[in-house]
Amino acid sequence: MIRFYVWECGVDSLPPEIDLHRLDVEIWRPKILSVRPKGLPFIPNVVWWVFHHFGIFSNRELGIVNLRKGSRIVHSLLATPRYFRFANMGLNDLQIGAVFTDPHWRGLGLAKAAIRIVCVEWAGRFSRLWYIVGEDNIPSIRVIEACGFRLAGTGDRVNRLGLPLLGQYRILNPTV
């Protein structure tokens, strides 16, 4: 089972401000000659770049937040607009995914800091911010609840036409 969390822009209070431990913040946005941020793999980032430039996403707000110590990425998260995988999202919504923290940097609040950066930097350009997590991922659930996101419901990933590639995340048991 999957949990769907939501944060309403302009309604819910901002996630807490976190000390970034003197890390550099990089906000990457797709450009014609910039397929991915330096240090991240070509796949799947080229897919997001293609979706952005060919209008697969519902809006133009795709971005990646990286927290760096020198040239090393110690935390990264992806903000994607709605597309065919996320049926519950509105046209102006964003979804946080591909959240990664280097194991040596875990427990310092970097995920909370990066989520706050999305809320602040993208403010006024989205209506709701979504976060999807497996119900067994307790650390991730603690992070998103500490950021002030509300549980919107539970659901699952449903394959369409029998193909995992076309699968959709759907809320089956809404709580809001």
C-alpha positions as CSV (number, residue, x, y, z in Angstrom):
1,M,0.0,0.0,0.0
2,I,1.2,3.5,-0.8
3,R,0.5,6.7,1.2
4,F,-0.3,9.9,-0.6
5,Y,0.6,13.2,1.2
6,V,-0.3,16.7,0.1
7,W,0.7,20.2,1.0
8,E,-1.5,23.1,-0.2
9,C,0.4,26.2,-1.4
10,G,-0.7,29.3,0.5
11,V,-2.9,27.2,3.0
12,D,-0.5,25.0,4.9
13,S,2.4,26.5,6.8
14,L,5.9,26.1,5.3
15,P,8.0,23.2,6.3
16,P,10.6,24.1,9.1
17,E,13.7,26.0,8.1
18,I,16.8,23.7,8.5
19,D,20.5,24.5,8.8
20,L,22.1,23.4,5.5
21,H,25.5,22.7,7.1
22,R,27.2,25.1,4.7
23,L,26.0,23.2,1.6
24,D,25.5,24.7,-1.8
25,V,22.0,24.7,-3.1
26,E,21.5,24.0,-6.8
27,I,18.1,24.4,-8.4
28,W,18.3,22.8,-11.9
29,R,15.6,23.5,-14.5
30,P,15.7,21.9,-18.0
31,K,17.1,23.9,-20.9
32,I,17.7,22.8,-24.4
33,L,21.4,22.1,-23.8
34,S,21.1,21.0,-20.2
35,V,19.7,17.5,-20.0
36,R,20.6,16.9,-16.4
37,P,22.5,18.4,-13.5
38,K,26.2,17.5,-13.3
39,G,26.6,14.4,-11.2
40,L,23.2,12.8,-11.8
41,P,22.8,9.8,-14.2
42,F,21.7,10.3,-17.8
43,I,18.8,7.9,-17.3
44,P,16.2,8.7,-16.0
45,N,17.0,12.4,-16.2
46,V,16.9,12.5,-20.0
47,V,13.4,11.1,-19.7
48,W,12.3,14.1,-17.6
49,W,14.0,16.4,-20.0
50,V,12.1,14.9,-22.9
51,F,8.8,15.0,-21.1
52,H,9.4,18.6,-20.3
53,H,10.3,19.7,-23.8
54,F,7.7,17.6,-25.6
55,G,4.8,18.7,-23.4
56,I,4.1,15.4,-21.6
57,F,4.0,17.2,-18.2
58,S,0.9,19.3,-17.4
59,N,3.0,22.5,-16.7
60,R,6.6,23.8,-17.1
61,E,7.7,23.5,-13.5
62,L,10.0,20.5,-13.6
63,G,13.1,20.9,-11.5
64,I,15.7,19.2,-9.4
65,V,17.0,20.4,-6.0
66,N,20.6,19.3,-5.2
67,L,22.5,20.0,-2.1
68,R,26.2,19.8,-2.7
69,K,29.3,19.7,-0.6
70,G,31.9,20.9,-3.2
71,S,31.1,18.9,-6.4
72,R,29.5,16.0,-4.5
73,I,25.7,15.8,-4.4
74,V,24.8,14.8,-0.8
75,H,21.0,15.2,-1.3
76,S,18.8,15.4,-4.4
77,L,15.1,15.5,-5.1
78,L,13.0,15.8,-8.2
79,A,9.9,18.0,-8.6
80,T,7.7,16.8,-11.4
81,P,4.4,18.2,-12.8
82,R,1.4,15.9,-13.3
83,Y,1.7,13.4,-16.1
84,F,0.0,10.0,-16.9
85,R,1.4,8.2,-13.8
86,F,-0.2,10.5,-11.3
87,A,-4.0,10.6,-11.9
88,N,-4.7,12.3,-8.5
89,M,-2.8,15.5,-9.3
90,G,-4.3,18.7,-10.7
91,L,-2.9,20.6,-13.7
92,N,-0.9,23.0,-11.6
93,D,0.3,20.5,-9.0
94,L,3.8,19.2,-8.4
95,Q,5.0,15.9,-7.0
96,I,8.2,15.3,-5.1
97,G,10.0,12.1,-5.9
98,A,13.5,10.6,-6.5
99,V,14.5,11.7,-3.0
100,F,18.0,10.6,-2.1
101,T,20.4,11.5,0.7
102,D,23.9,10.2,0.8
103,P,24.1,7.7,3.7
104,H,26.8,9.7,5.4
105,W,24.6,12.8,5.5
106,R,21.3,11.2,6.7
107,G,19.7,12.4,9.9
108,L,20.6,16.0,9.4
109,G,17.3,17.2,8.0
110,L,18.5,17.6,4.4
111,A,15.3,16.2,2.9
112,K,13.2,18.6,5.0
113,A,15.5,21.5,3.8
114,A,15.1,20.5,0.1
115,I,11.3,20.1,0.4
116,R,11.2,23.6,2.0
117,I,13.3,24.9,-0.9
118,V,10.7,23.6,-3.4
119,C,7.8,25.2,-1.4
120,V,9.6,28.5,-1.3
121,E,11.3,28.6,-4.8
122,W,8.2,27.3,-6.7
123,A,5.7,29.4,-4.6
124,G,2.9,30.8,-6.7
125,R,3.6,28.3,-9.5
126,F,1.8,25.3,-8.2
127,S,-1.4,24.6,-6.2
128,R,-0.5,21.4,-4.3
129,L,2.6,19.5,-3.7
130,W,2.3,15.8,-3.5
131,Y,4.6,13.1,-1.9
132,I,4.1,9.4,-2.4
133,V,5.7,6.9,-0.1
134,G,5.3,3.2,0.7
135,E,3.7,2.6,4.1
136,D,6.7,0.6,5.2
137,N,9.1,3.5,4.7
138,I,8.9,4.9,8.2
139,P,11.8,7.4,7.9
140,S,10.3,9.0,4.8
141,I,6.9,9.2,6.4
142,R,8.4,10.9,9.4
143,V,10.2,13.4,7.2
144,I,7.1,14.4,5.2
145,E,4.8,14.6,8.2
146,A,7.5,16.8,10.0
147,C,7.2,19.1,6.9
148,G,3.5,19.6,7.5
149,F,2.2,17.5,4.7
150,R,-1.3,15.9,5.3
151,L,-2.2,12.4,4.5
152,A,-4.6,12.6,1.5
153,G,-5.2,8.9,1.3
154,T,-3.8,5.5,0.6
155,G,-3.7,3.6,-2.7
156,D,-1.6,1.6,-5.0
157,R,0.2,1.5,-8.3
158,V,-2.0,0.1,-11.0
159,N,-0.7,-1.2,-14.3
160,R,-2.5,0.0,-17.4
161,L,-2.9,-2.3,-20.4
162,G,-0.9,-4.8,-18.4
163,L,2.2,-2.7,-18.8
164,P,4.2,-1.5,-15.7
165,L,5.7,1.3,-17.8
166,L,2.2,2.8,-18.2
167,G,1.4,2.2,-14.5
168,Q,-0.5,4.8,-12.5
169,Y,-0.4,5.7,-8.8
170,R,-4.0,6.1,-7.6
171,I,-5.6,7.1,-4.4
172,L,-8.1,4.3,-3.6
173,N,-8.9,5.4,0.0
174,P,-9.0,9.2,0.3
175,T,-8.8,10.7,3.7
176,V,-9.4,14.3,2.7
